Amino acid sequence: MEENQNQEGQINIELDEAVADGTYSNLAIINHSVSEFIVDFINIMPGVPKAKVKSRIILTPQHAKRLTQALLDNVHKFEQAHGEIKDYEQPPIPMNFGPTGEA
């Protein structure tokens, strides 16, 4: 059997260079309907009165729940290795980005 061949149940995932560079975000706005969760990632700069959505991810409710569980698991592993992540109080953002969401 060839080493390159996928075994049953494995997925071959490709990551192109532009996506691998990533996009920085320091704000997420989350909205949902009965059939989907929409997560908008934004990079907001202090003192700048305008910001743009840098990336939008649309998930089914089931995938949103799986993502939440995966993030919680990874935060737990990170804290086990590096200590508690401190959640510093942030001043409210005095901007309206459209529909009310939660971050």
N, C-alpha and C positions, 0 to 999 in steps of 0.2 A: 504494500500500500504506500502511495506517495505521501511525503511529509506535507506537501502543499495542499493536499485534498482536505476539504472540510469534513469533519466527522459529523454525524447526525446531531442536530441541535445546536451547532455552532454557527455564528454569523460572522462573515468577513466584513469588517467596518473600515472604510477608507476615510482619512482625514486630510483634506487638501490644505495647502500652505496658507491660503488666505484665512480659512476658518481656524487653523491651528494657532494663528497669532492671537486670537481671542478678541473680545470687545469688553472694555472695562465698564462696569455699572456700579453705581452707589445708591440706586433707588430702583425698586420694583413696584409696579402697580398691578394688582391682580383683580380681575373681574371674572365673573362666571355666569353661565346660563345653565339650563337644565342639561345641556348636551356637551358643554365644553368649558374649559378654564383658559383664560387668556392672560399671559404674563408679559407685561411690557417692561423691558429693561432700559433704564435711562442713566445717562451720565450727567449729573447736575453739578455745576461749578459754583462755589461761593461767590456772591456778588453779581452773578450773571442772571438777569431776570427771565431768561428763556432757555429751554433745553429741549432736545429732540429724543424721541424713542430711538434707541440704537438697535434693538432687536425685539421681535415679538415671537413668542412661542405659544402655540395653541395645542392644548392637551385634552384628551377625554377625561372625564372625572376619575376613571380607574387609573389612568396613567398619572394624573395629578396626585392621587393618593400614594401611588408607588414612589413617585419622586419625593414626596414629603417623607416617607419612611426611609428612603435611601439617604436623604439629606440628614435626617436625625441620626441615622446609624453612623454616617461619616463624621458628623459633629462630635458624637460620643467617642469615636476612635481618635479623632484629633485631640480632644480634651484629655483622653487617657495618656496620650503620648506627650502633649505639650502644656497641659494645665488648662484651667477654665478660661473660656473666651469671655472677656468682660464686655458687657453691653452698656456702652456709655450713652447717657441721655442725649438725645439730639433735639435741637430746637425745631419747632414745627416749620414746615416749608410753606412760605406764604405765596404759593402759586397754585393755580388751578390747571391740572393736566387733563381735564375732561371728566369722564364719569368717575364717581367716587370709587376708590379701590383701597385695598389694604396691602401693606408691604410686610 
